[in-house]
């Protein structure tokens, strides 16, 4: 199944750029990177992404990848 996973480019300071890159290498996901997802208070604090219109948070970028994979399975 195809999923759209959204990232805020301002959140890349938390390593989410690498998470986005890893997901782009897989065929089943569309990765969208925007200049702002409108979650600024969360964006400055921790890595996050939007999957199925749900915010996914984690302590670090590697954990975020795992959380995203759990959310789409």
HUBEL-V934808 format. One record per residue. N is the residue number from 0. RES is the residue in three letters. D_CENTER is the distance of its C-alpha to the mean C-alpha in Angstrom with 1 decimal. Layout:
N/RES/D_CENTER + N/RES/D_CENTER
//
This chain:
0/UNK/17.5 + 1/UNK/15.1 + 2/UNK/11.8 + 3/UNK/9.9 + 4/UNK/6.1 + 5/UNK/5.7 + 6/UNK/4.7 + 7/UNK/7.8 + 8/UNK/9.9 + 9/UNK/11.6 + 10/UNK/9.0 + 11/UNK/9.6 + 12/UNK/12.5 + 13/UNK/10.7 + 14/UNK/10.0 + 15/UNK/6.3 + 16/UNK/8.4 + 17/UNK/9.7 + 18/UNK/6.8 + 19/UNK/6.4 + 20/UNK/10.1 + 21/UNK/10.5 + 22/UNK/9.0 + 23/UNK/11.1 + 24/UNK/14.0 + 25/UNK/14.1 + 26/UNK/16.1 + 27/UNK/14.8 + 28/UNK/11.4 + 29/UNK/11.2 + 30/UNK/8.4 + 31/UNK/9.0 + 32/UNK/8.9 + 33/UNK/11.0 + 34/UNK/13.2 + 35/UNK/12.5 + 36/UNK/10.9 + 37/UNK/13.8 + 38/UNK/12.5 + 39/UNK/14.2 + 40/UNK/15.7 + 41/UNK/12.5 + 42/UNK/10.9 + 43/UNK/13.9 + 44/UNK/14.0 + 45/UNK/11.0 + 46/UNK/7.4 + 47/UNK/5.2 + 48/UNK/2.9 + 49/UNK/5.9 + 50/UNK/7.5 + 51/UNK/11.2 + 52/UNK/11.5 + 53/UNK/10.5 + 54/UNK/8.6 + 55/UNK/7.2 + 56/UNK/8.3 + 57/UNK/9.7 + 58/UNK/12.4 + 59/UNK/11.1 + 60/UNK/8.6 + 61/UNK/10.6 + 62/UNK/10.6 + 63/UNK/6.9 + 64/UNK/7.4 + 65/UNK/10.4 + 66/UNK/9.3 + 67/UNK/7.1 + 68/UNK/10.4 + 69/UNK/12.5 + 70/UNK/11.2 + 71/UNK/12.0 + 72/UNK/15.2
//
